[in-house]
Amino acid sequence: MRVTALVRTRNAKRDLSNLISDLRRQEGVDLSILIVDNCSDDGTLELARELADTVIQISDQEWSWGRALNMGVANVHDENDFVLVVSSDVRMFETRCVAELADSFHGHPLLGAVYPRQVPRKNAPLLEIGRLRSQFPTRHIGFQVNKDQGKFDSTGAAVSIVMSNSCGLYRLKALREIPFREKIPAEEGPWAEEATANGWHFYYNGSISVAHSHKEPANRSIIRKFEFEKEYRRRKGSSHWPPHLLWGVKALAKETLSRMTAARRLKDVPWQKKFSGLVEIFPIAVWVAIVLIGLRCGFELSDLRKKFW
């Protein structure tokens, strides 16, 4: 099995070194490494040229998550079978991780992609630990996406469009047929929807795991959710978009509830981490209070958004 590992980087020297080491230890596959670098200035580019098989550069003007992947896929040799899209901060401690993911494709010609379980890395934020444990269960599971047609394969596993480009193994033929959208912040979801509409299937294999988690602060997490929601409404043709303030209050409430739920469920997490995870949202609450006071005093919402968002 021939696999190209496609990695997007920007100032990720330390993480990239670990990932490449993990990829080189993979057994049972003929694996090459392709790096798409976005203007790194911390030595990432030099390290990539030393350790990877192919390195492509993309400028800030060209860059988007989807465009970087499409550039990488365009440089994958046609004789390759699969493309492993993987983040630079992923760790693969199992030496047959990629090979076992590739084995999932045997006997399933319409299987477009498969993704493994993600477990939190050391010092992952509280909400990330809870999110990963709920989104990536230990059992092998599939998700049905078309209840009308009931698309199931011969094994009874349901098709899934819940993809993650933090780590996902794609069939090259599917990527050649359907490129990633280049103007959206989360390219894997829309790509999977389009691919599913064209007959491809997707699976989640919970028996294989990689270590990965985001370390972004609460404000960045809320902004990212805002970007996803805005793109989702745009694709659905929704003309209604809630005012910035109302959405901010709603997002803050959901974030608080998520963190409290995670703190309650994660019994093996020290109480200090639970407490710090809840305290982290206080600056966002202060921002909401400032906006409410500003509106009460008659300031323009657009001015407040520029100052505090």
WOQUISUL-V653048 format. One record per backbone hydrogen bond with DSSP energy under -0.5 kcal/mol. CO is the residue of the C=O (numbers start at 1). NH is the residue of the N-H. If there is no record, write none. Layout:
co: [CO,CO]
nh: [NH,NH]
This chain:
co: [1,1,2,2,3,3,4,4,5,5,6,7,8,9,12,13,14,15,16,17,18,19,20,21,23,29,30,32,33,33,34,35,35,36,37,37,43,44,45,46,47,48,54,56,59,64,65,66,67,68,69,70,71,72,73,77,81,82,83,83,84,84,85,87,91,91,94,95,96,97,98,99,100,101,102,103,105,108,110,110,112,113,114,115,117,119,121,125,126,127,128,129,130,131,132,141,146,146,150,151,153,157,161,164,166,168,168,169,170,171,171,172,173,174,185,186,187,188,189,190,191,192,193,194,195,195,196,201,201,202,203,204,204,205,205,208,210,210,211,214,217,218,219,220,221,222,223,224,225,226,227,228,229,230,231,232,233,234,239,243,244,245,246,247,248,249,250,251,252,253,254,255,256,257,258,259,260,261,262,265,266,270,270,271,272,273,274,275,276,278,279,281,281,282,283,284,285,286,287,288,289,290,291,292,293,294,295,300,301,302,303,304,305]
nh: [3,30,81,82,5,32,6,84,7,34,86,36,88,38,16,17,18,19,20,21,22,23,24,25,26,31,3,5,53,54,7,37,56,9,39,58,47,48,49,50,51,52,35,37,63,68,69,70,71,72,73,74,75,75,76,80,172,4,85,170,6,86,168,90,93,211,97,27,100,101,102,103,104,104,105,106,108,111,112,201,171,203,169,205,210,212,124,129,130,131,132,133,134,135,136,204,150,151,152,159,156,153,163,167,87,85,170,114,83,174,175,176,177,178,187,190,191,192,193,194,195,196,197,198,198,200,199,112,113,160,115,141,206,117,208,117,119,212,91,125,221,222,223,224,225,226,227,228,229,230,231,232,233,234,235,236,238,237,241,247,248,249,250,251,252,253,254,255,256,257,258,259,260,261,262,263,264,265,266,267,269,273,274,275,276,277,278,279,280,281,282,284,285,286,287,288,289,290,291,292,293,294,295,296,297,299,298,304,305,306,307,308,309]
